[in-house]
Amino acid sequence: MTSETPRTIRLATRQSPLALWQANWVSDRLTEAGHQVELILLTTRGDVDQRPIDGASAVGMFTKGIQRSVLAEESDVAIHSLKDLPTAPTPGLTLIATPPRAPVRDCLISRGDKKLDELAAGAIVGTGSRRREAQLRHLRPDLEVRSIRGNVETRLEKLDSGEYDAIILAEAGLQRLEMHTRITEALPPEKMLPAPGQGSLGIEIRTDDGFCCTALSALNDPDTHASVTAERTLMLTLEGGCLAPIGTYGRIVSGQLHLDAVVVSRDGKQRLYTHGVAPPEEAMTLARQLAEELLQQGAAAIIQEQRDE
C-alpha cells in the first residue's frame, strides 16, 4: 500500500512587503501544525493602478484578484488585510479566520517629529483614506490634506523627500514591518477611529473546502472575530463601501463587546458618533442598532455625498 500524498495548502497573497509578512505568518502557523504550504504570489489591480482611489470601481481593488484565484481553484486560501476586504460576502467563499489582532490605531509620522497638535497651519498631510481625511479635517481644519498612494515604504519615501510634512499610516503595518520607530504619534481611537477590521488579517477559503476549513479555523481568535464582525456588520448596514468616511472600533472589555462608530463629512464639519455595549455573541445585533442610530442622526446623506464625488 502507498500512503496518500499530503495535500499542499496554497496561500494566495499580494507581493507587497506587508502582504508577504501576513502570508508568511499564516504559512508558519500552518507549518507548525504539520501542513505543507505553498505561496501563490499575485498582482492585484490596486497594485498596478496608482491613481487616487475614487469611485465605486475602487471596491475590492486589492482583494478581488486574490478571491478569483481561490474560486478558480488556482489557490486554496486568500489572505487579506481585513480592512481591505469588502463587507458584502462573496458567493462561494467563507471568511474562516480572523487571527489575534495587532494594534488598531492610526499613526502620524512627520518630518521634524512634530505631533498632530504641533503641525503648522497649512502643513501638508498625506493619506489614501477618506475616513482618515475626514477625521483629520475635523481635528485640524487648518491643515492641507492630500492623497497619497503606494505601499508603506513608498509613502515613507515621499515623506522623507519633502513631498509631505506628515503622513498617516496604520500602526499594525508599521509594527509588522518593524518600522514602528518611525511613529511620531499614535492617535488614540478617541481622536481617530480606525477602519473596520484594521489590524486584523482576513483569511478566506472556498466554502466547500472541508480540509482547509479544519486547518484554517484553528487560527481564528474569538475576541477578534466578535470585534471585527461588529465593525463589518455596522459598515454593511450603513452601506458604506471602502471610500465611506466611517470609523469603528470593537473590543472585548471584561467579557463585554464595546463598539464605537463615527461618520464624518469629508470637510470634517459634521461628526456623528455613537457607542454601545453587548455580549460578544450579540455582535451583529449591536452593530445594526448603532448603525440605525447613525442613520437617524443623518449618516446616509454624508455617505451618499462621498459616493457622488
C-alpha positions in Angstrom: 0.0 0.0 0.0 1.1 3.5 -0.7 0.2 6.3 1.6 -1.8 9.2 0.1 0.3 12.3 -0.8 -0.3 15.0 1.8 -2.2 18.0 0.4 -0.3 21.2 0.0 -2.3 24.3 1.1 -1.8 27.1 -1.5 -1.9 30.6 0.0 -2.7 33.4 -2.4 -1.3 36.8 -1.5 -0.2 40.1 -2.9 3.5 40.8 -3.2 4.0 43.9 -1.1 6.3 43.5 1.9 3.3 43.8 4.3 1.2 41.3 2.4 4.1 38.8 2.3 4.6 39.3 6.1 0.9 38.3 6.6 1.1 35.3 4.2 4.3 34.1 5.9 2.7 34.4 9.3 -0.1 32.2 8.2 2.3 29.8 6.5 4.4 29.5 9.6 1.3 28.7 11.8 0.2 26.0 9.3 3.7 24.5 9.0 3.9 24.3 12.8 0.6 22.4 12.7 2.2 19.9 10.3 0.8 21.1 7.0 2.6 21.6 3.7 2.3 25.1 2.4 3.0 27.0 -0.9 2.7 30.7 -1.5 0.9 31.9 -4.7 2.1 35.4 -5.5 -0.4 37.6 -7.3 -0.6 41.2 -8.5 -4.0 43.0 -8.0 -5.5 46.0 -9.8 -4.7 48.1 -6.7 -1.0 47.2 -7.0 -0.9 48.4 -10.7 -3.2 51.4 -10.7 -1.6 54.2 -8.6 -4.2 56.8 -9.3 -6.0 58.3 -6.3 -8.6 55.8 -5.0 -12.1 57.0 -6.0 -15.4 55.8 -7.2 -17.3 52.5 -6.9 -14.6 50.7 -9.0 -12.3 51.0 -6.0 -14.2 48.4 -4.0 -12.2 45.3 -3.7 -9.3 46.6 -5.8 -6.8 44.8 -3.5 -8.8 41.7 -2.9 -10.9 40.6 -5.9 -7.9 39.1 -7.9 -6.9 37.0 -4.9 -10.5 35.9 -4.4 -10.8 34.9 -8.1 -7.7 32.7 -7.7 -9.3 30.8 -4.9 -12.6 30.4 -6.6 -10.8 29.1 -9.8 -9.0 26.6 -7.5 -5.7 28.0 -8.6 -5.1 28.5 -4.9 -6.8 27.5 -1.7 -6.6 30.4 0.8 -6.9 34.1 0.3 -5.0 36.2 2.8 -6.1 39.9 3.2 -5.6 42.9 5.4 -9.2 42.6 6.7 -9.8 46.4 6.3 -9.3 46.0 2.5 -11.9 43.2 2.3 -15.4 44.4 1.2 -18.1 43.7 3.8 -20.6 42.1 1.4 -20.0 38.3 1.3 -18.5 36.8 -1.8 -20.5 33.8 -3.1 -18.5 30.6 -2.8 -16.1 32.0 -0.2 -16.1 31.9 3.6 -14.2 34.2 5.9 -12.9 31.3 8.0 -10.5 33.0 10.4 -9.5 36.3 11.9 -6.3 35.7 13.9 -5.4 37.7 17.0 -5.4 41.4 16.2 -2.5 43.8 16.1 -2.8 47.4 17.4 -5.7 49.2 15.6 -4.5 52.8 15.9 -3.6 55.1 13.1 -0.3 56.8 13.5 1.2 60.2 12.4 4.7 60.2 11.0 6.1 63.6 10.5 9.3 65.4 9.4 10.8 67.0 12.5 8.9 64.6 14.8 6.0 67.1 15.2 2.8 65.7 16.8 -0.6 66.5 15.2 -1.2 69.4 17.5 2.3 70.8 16.7 2.0 70.8 12.9 2.0 74.3 11.5 -1.2 75.7 9.8 -1.1 74.7 6.2 1.1 71.7 6.7 0.6 69.0 4.1 -0.6 65.7 5.4 -0.8 62.6 3.2 -3.4 59.9 3.4 -5.1 57.5 1.0 -8.2 57.1 3.2 -11.3 59.3 3.2 -12.0 58.1 6.7 -8.7 59.5 7.9 -9.1 62.6 5.8 -12.5 63.4 7.3 -11.4 62.8 10.9 -8.2 64.8 10.3 -10.1 67.8 8.9 -12.4 67.6 12.0 -9.4 67.7 14.3 -7.3 70.2 12.3 -9.3 72.1 9.7 -6.3 74.3 9.0 -4.1 71.5 7.6 -3.9 70.7 3.9 -4.8 67.0 3.3 -3.5 65.4 0.1 -3.9 62.0 -1.4 -1.1 59.5 -1.2 -0.7 56.0 -2.7 1.8 53.2 -2.6 3.0 50.7 -0.1 4.3 51.7 3.3 7.9 52.0 2.1 6.8 54.2 -0.9 4.8 56.5 1.3 7.7 56.9 3.8 10.0 57.8 0.9 7.5 60.5 -0.3 7.5 61.9 3.2 11.3 61.9 3.5 11.7 63.6 0.1 9.7 66.6 1.4 6.6 66.0 -0.7 4.6 65.9 2.6 5.1 67.3 6.0 3.4 64.3 7.6 1.6 61.1 6.6 -0.9 58.8 8.4 -0.4 55.0 8.4 -1.8 52.1 10.3 0.2 51.1 13.4 -0.3 47.4 12.6 1.6 47.6 9.3 4.4 49.6 10.8 4.8 47.2 13.6 4.7 44.1 11.4 7.4 45.6 9.1 9.5 46.6 12.1 9.2 50.3 11.2 7.5 51.3 14.5 10.4 53.5 15.3 9.2 55.9 12.6 6.0 56.7 14.5 5.8 60.2 15.8 2.4 59.9 17.4 -0.1 57.0 17.8 -3.5 58.6 17.5 -5.9 57.1 20.1 -9.4 55.9 18.9 -10.9 58.9 20.8 -9.2 61.1 18.2 -9.4 58.9 15.1 -11.4 55.7 14.9 -9.9 53.0 12.7 -11.3 51.3 9.7 -13.5 48.2 10.2 -11.1 45.3 10.6 -8.0 47.4 10.9 -5.1 45.5 12.5 -6.7 42.1 11.7 -6.0 39.5 8.9 -8.9 38.1 7.0 -8.5 34.5 5.8 -10.9 33.2 3.2 -11.4 29.7 1.8 -13.8 28.1 -0.6 -17.0 27.3 1.3 -17.0 23.7 0.3 -13.3 23.0 1.2 -13.6 21.0 4.3 -9.8 20.3 4.6 -8.9 24.0 4.6 -11.9 24.7 6.9 -10.4 22.4 9.6 -6.8 23.7 9.0 -7.5 27.4 9.0 -10.3 27.7 11.6 -7.6 26.8 14.2 -6.1 30.3 13.5 -9.3 32.1 14.5 -9.3 34.3 17.6 -12.9 34.5 19.2 -12.4 38.0 20.7 -11.0 39.4 17.4 -13.8 37.7 15.5 -16.6 39.2 17.6 -15.0 42.7 17.4 -14.5 42.7 13.6 -17.8 41.1 13.0 -19.5 44.0 14.8 -17.4 46.5 12.8 -18.0 45.0 9.4 -21.7 44.5 10.1 -22.0 48.2 11.0 -20.3 49.1 7.8 -22.5 46.8 5.8 -25.7 48.1 7.4 -24.7 51.7 6.6 -24.0 50.6 3.0 -20.6 52.1 3.3 -18.0 51.0 0.9 -14.2 51.3 1.2 -14.5 55.0 0.4 -17.1 55.8 3.1 -15.9 58.2 5.9 -16.8 55.6 8.6 -14.6 54.7 11.6 -15.5 52.0 14.1 -13.7 50.1 16.8 -14.9 47.0 18.6 -13.1 45.3 21.5 -13.8 42.9 24.4 -13.6 44.5 27.8 -14.4 42.3 30.9 -16.3 39.9 28.7 -18.4 42.5 27.0 -18.2 43.8 23.5 -17.8 47.6 23.3 -18.4 49.2 19.9 -17.7 52.8 18.9 -18.7 54.3 15.5 -18.4 57.6 13.7 -19.4 59.1 10.4 -17.7 62.3 9.4 -18.3 64.6 6.4 -15.3 64.9 4.1 -14.8 68.5 5.2 -14.8 67.4 8.8 -17.6 69.8 9.8 -20.2 67.1 10.6 -19.3 64.3 13.0 -21.8 61.8 14.0 -20.9 59.4 16.9 -22.4 56.5 18.8 -21.3 53.8 21.3 -22.8 50.6 22.6 -22.1 47.5 24.7 -23.4 44.0 24.4 -22.3 40.3 24.9 -19.9 39.2 22.2 -22.5 36.7 20.8 -24.7 39.7 20.0 -22.1 41.5 17.9 -24.3 41.7 14.8 -27.3 42.9 16.7 -25.4 45.6 18.4 -23.8 46.7 15.2 -27.2 47.1 13.5 -28.6 49.0 16.4 -25.7 51.5 16.3 -25.9 51.8 12.5 -29.6 52.7 12.9 -28.7 55.3 15.4 -26.2 56.9 13.0 -28.8 56.8 10.2 -31.2 58.6 12.4 -28.6 61.3 13.0 -28.2 61.8 9.3 -25.4 59.4 8.3 -27.0 58.4 5.0 -26.6 61.9 3.5 -22.9 62.1 4.4 -22.2 58.7 3.0 -24.1 59.4 -0.3 -22.3 62.7 -0.7 -19.0 60.8 -0.8 -20.4 58.4 -3.4 -21.4 61.3 -5.6 -18.0 62.9 -5.6 
